[in-house]
Amino acid sequence: MLTPGQAPLADLLTAELHASLTDPALEGMNLLNELVMRFPGAISFAAGRPFEGFFRVEDLHRHLRTYCEYLADELGQTSEQVVRTLFQYGRTKGVIHEFIARNLAVDEGIKADPESIVVTVGCQEAMYLVLRALRADERDVLLAVSPMYVGITGAAKLVDMPVLGVEDAEHLTDLQAVIDRARAGGLRPRALYLVPDFSNPSGYSLSAATRHRLLEIAEREDLLLLEDNPYGLFSLDDERPPTLKSLDTRRRVVYLGSFAKTCFPGARVGFAVADQYVWDGQAERPELFADQLSKIKSMLTVNTPAFAQALVAGKLIESDYSLNSANAGLRQVYRDNLRRLLDGLARRFPPGGPVEVTWNTPGGGFFVVLTVPFTVTDEHLERCAREHGVLWVPMHHFYDGQTPTRQIRLSCSALDAALIDEGLDRFAEFVTGAMNQAT
Amino acid sequence: MLTPGQAPLADLLTAELHASLTDPALEGMNLLNELVMRFPGAISFAAGRPFEGFFRVEDLHRHLRTYCEYLADELGQTSEQVVRTLFQYGRTKGVIHEFIARNLAVDEGIKADPESIVVTVGCQEAMYLVLRALRADERDVLLAVSPMYVGITGAAKLVDMPVLGVEDAEHLTDLQAVIDRARAGGLRPRALYLVPDFSNPSGYSLSAATRHRLLEIAEREDLLLLEDNPYGLFSLDDERPPTLKSLDTRRRVVYLGSFAKTCFPGARVGFAVADQYVWDGQAERPELFADQLSKIKSMLTVNTPAFAQALVAGKLIESDYSLNSANAGLRQVYRDNLRRLLDGLARRFPPGGPVEVTWNTPGGGFFVVLTVPFTVTDEHLERCAREHGVLWVPMHHFYDGQTPTRQIRLSCSALDAALIDEGLDRFAEFVTGAMNQAT
């Protein structure tokens, strides 16, 4: 399209579009997608997508029938009412809020008022709704534990909200200093976003002591805590620390949930538990923060698709509201994969061996973060895809994208034992080669 | 909760939340929802929701099967690939873009490159994506034909984008003046939003001459046209004017589509056709505006639910891609309803009779706008619900909410002949009573 000396045909210039479109974080995702397409034979430790071996199309039909039967038999709905529930616009906050409340009580010990639940198009929409509500003017900022999930930085960009990093991902010891520094600069830190269990990408889980300390800070500093919990059910052992929300007695926590990993990503159903009281300075009673989020949702997606809610509800009903129980088989797959990945790393990179690679040992989830003896760039990733047939994520993409790191994130969720073994062989060759080139 | 002299318990103050939460337009919707709940026996001319007499739960199962068979038989997908398409995260721009392109060609004569289509969570998300992209800084404003659909004003509020009204809804004669005035004030009008066919709420359709003139203005003024077409298939007669997009040879039009009225609202599936070229000042080739919208979508909802897309695709396949044909029965219902409403008004408010009521005669769609001999307030609406058992929408909600009008919008989409007749009897009593009180 380009003639030498001429600009290409253009109806719009990027410089005249919103800044989120030139966010460096998008470049990382684009590169990975491109490499996946160029090298379809590459084994990918990059994607954190769920294992799909248990998915069955017939389950979708059954979930829909289960939900329809529930509406008719348990709620006494006529067939016209069932049709209206499935086919029409519906309640903005969602139609499966009571199912979700039961699931939270059973699986997490969270007692949520169903009216405080907003059913969203994935957890991503829930994040956006909360940030849109909290970004009132240019003083309002978000805090987030670094390295950050790209979803939260993306949502923040859509509302032009700066994100300040809390650097101690394991103990949050610098949290108070970050809050103080922001306030001293005239800013209003509104909330701290974090993933307390098996965080993506760091893999850290917060200790019980840290969770309690965090809730005290939140109360004292009038800070909300945005707790995101996509991986909580996928621990390596059976002990799971309590969610922040289950410990929350002061309405400090907005709990952001997702059924992507515990049901199926294709439904795109998530939710927020937002039981905070909001007062307008006049009304006799406050409103729920969930009703504020609902107003924003009505201007964004209007409703979460009733069909998708129906499928999740059907699965919840069939599982007696416990996804923890329903996912026993899936949890075993992830445990096996994570252990195989960790054992495989230990075999290929023994301590004291010629290649100095270290890594964290997460208590569950999908991700392991390695530290290698060279700065990791996107060029390394491309060369590794091309010459070694293996993909992974350079960790610099989870920071501001400018600071170089020596870290790599490996995901084991969408693989099996054979692919993990073969993938690690290829990866080890790459690391050895890259290390030799660096020295 | 409130003790005299005490503020209620509050974790957040409305004054410290985003301005969209106190948008006056929300008050109108809240009032209607409240009145529906308080007076469940009221006949509603308020809701523009679709007729549901043809919805069948079994159709959902069939649509899903149709789509799965298509994937397997026509695209040669293995059962694992079919599962991946339905259950996993997918292509951000959507998976049914080629079906939508075929449908647009068959029903509207629009030749859209499938790559220029973004499948969204309803038309509302498409509106938000476009406005978010176009609102780069405080100079960027949107134009919209007044009275405005509340969806576009809501989406604009989410990105803090002012909306300037074009007052001549039928011929747009003041469009140039609005553009000039905005530019003189240092603003950048980026786009004009409009519903050219059976606009909600005014009911106007733009003539062919106006459509051509509009495209010329858009080309000359470097203005995009956001064409929203939810009702185009529901004309009173068989002649349908061409969409702006079908006449667009200069990539001026972003076509915003929805399957809410032509398939089912509960799927929440819409789309944007955004084939404009976007250049960053460096690359050899421009990108499509659709790919910019996709980047924003990836930070907002990640994907439109695959299940919902599958249902719409199944219906499209079964309809040989023509919703115009598939909706023949539905169209007849809306034609009958609209004619019954118009005839019923003429019988109850004859010209020269004691009650001076006039109304427009739309060429199709769901809405009729009446002008009555008194200023119409929300108090009238509440009293009418309580004392007469009939609901409708005061037109002031479609303007800035402050300017009083003497206009009322009636919708006939969700009613049948008996309800229209009874509802009009009740409405005529209300109007007569209100008129007598006003004089």
Interface residues (C-beta under 8 A of the other chain):
Chain A: M1 L2 A7 P8 L9 A10 D11 L12 L13 T14 A15 E16 L17 H18 A19 S20 L21 T22 D23 L26 M29 R49 P50 E52 F55 R56 V57 L60 H61 L64 C68 S79 E80 V82 V83 R84 L86 F87 Q88 Y89 G90 V121 G122 Q124 E125 Y128 R132 A133 L134 R135 A136 G151 G154 A155 K157 L158 V159 R188 R251 A260 F264 P265 G266 A267 R268 V269 Q276 Y277 V278 W279 D280 G281 A283 E284 R285 P286 F289 Q292 K295 I296 S298 M299 L300 T301 V302 N303 T304 P305 A306 F307 A308 L311
Chain B: M1 L2 A7 P8 L9 A10 D11 L12 L13 T14 A15 E16 L17 H18 A19 S20 L21 T22 D23 L26 M29 R49 P50 E52 F55 R56 V57 L60 H61 L64 C68 S79 E80 V82 V83 R84 L86 F87 Q88 Y89 G90 V121 G122 Q124 E125 Y128 R132 A133 L134 R135 A136 G151 G154 A155 K157 L158 V159 R188 R251 A260 F264 P265 G266 A267 R268 V269 Q276 Y277 V278 W279 D280 G281 A283 E284 R285 P286 F289 Q292 K295 I296 S298 M299 L300 T301 V302 N303 T304 P305 A306 F307 A308 L311
